[in-house]
Amino acid sequence: MDPQQQQMGPAPQAPPQAVSAYGAAQGGPPSIPHEITHGPAFALLRVDLPPGQVVIAEAGSMVARHSGVGMEVKMNAGKNPGFFGMLKAILIALIRKFVGGETFFVNHFSSPQGGSVWVAPTMSGQIVHRRMNGETITLSTGAFLCSAGDVDMSLKFGGFRALLAREGAFFLTVTGRGDLWFTSYGGIEAIDVNGSYIVDNGHLVGYEGALTFDIRAAGGGLMGMMASGEGLVCEFKGQGRVYIQSRNQSSLLSWLTPLVGG
C-alpha cells in the first residue's frame, strides 16, 4: 500500500447527492470526498483533496492537515477581481471584512499527491454541505466555512431596512458549480417555504430559491418589540428554502456582557 494512502486510511464513501430546495436530487459531477463528524454541536469537517483540487477556507478555520497539503493565503476578493487588479481586490477584501463580516484573507489548500485537511467553525454548531450546480444561495454574516470547485462569492446589500437587523446590512451570495460548506451557531434546520414565512433575524443562516424578504418588528408595535424580547424578524415571501439556526449569537453576547463587565 502506498505510504500516503496508509497514513490517510481508507477513502470515505462518496456522500449522497444533495437535495434541492424543491426536493429533487441534483445532477452534475460527484462531490469531493469529505466527512462531517462530531455534529451537530461541535462539528468537524474533513475534506479529502484529490491531486490538484483546491479547497478555499475561512482564515483561522483549519484544525489540521497532512504534511503534503500546502496552504496559500490569498485576499478574500473572489474570482476575477477586475481590471484594476490588486487595488480592487484589496478594496473588495476590506469591504468583506469590515462590512460583510468575513475574514480579510482566505486559505487555499491543495496537494499534488492528494491529502486531507480538517476545518471547523469558530462557534459551536453544525456544518452543512451543499452541492452547487449553478444555483445561488445567500448566507448571513459568518456562515461561510469553505468551498471547492468553480464557486464564486460576492457581497449582496440587503437594503437600508437591513441596517436595523442584528445580522447586518450585507449578505454573502454564493453561486457556481462545486461544493459549499456553511455553518451556524447551534443546529441548522432547513425549511421549505411556499408563500410567507417569518424568521427571527438572529436565527437566520441563509436562504435560496425565489425568495424575497422584508425586515419588520416581531409584532405588537414598539411595545411588543421591546417587551417580547423578539426584536426584528425577516418575513420571507415566495418559494424556496430557508436555513435557520437553533441559537442566537447576539443573545449569547447579551448574556455574557454583564458577566464580563461585572
Number of C-alpha atoms within 10 A of each C-alpha: 6 7 8 13 12 9 11 14 9 8 10 11 9 12 13 9 16 17 13 19 18 12 9 10 11 14 12 12 11 15 20 19 16 19 16 18 13 12 16 18 16 18 21 20 25 19 20 22 23 16 13 11 18 19 20 22 23 23 18 14 16 17 13 12 18 16 10 14 17 16 16 10 13 16 17 27 24 16 12 9 15 10 9 8 10 13 11 14 21 17 15 19 22 20 19 23 16 11 16 23 19 23 18 19 20 23 22 20 23 23 19 13 13 18 24 21 21 18 21 25 26 15 15 19 23 27 29 18 20 18 25 26 18 14 13 19 20 23 23 26 23 22 22 25 24 25 25 24 17 15 20 18 19 18 19 15 16 17 13 12 12 21 14 13 19 17 21 21 19 22 25 24 20 23 19 18 19 21 20 24 17 21 28 33 25 23 20 22 14 14 14 19 21 14 11 13 16 17 18 21 24 24 24 24 26 24 25 21 19 14 18 15 17 14 22 20 18 22 14 11 10 12 10 14 17 14 10 12 10 15 19 21 23 22 19 23 17 15 19 20 22 24 20 23 22 16 18 16 17 13 11 10 10 10 11 12 10 9 8 7 6 6
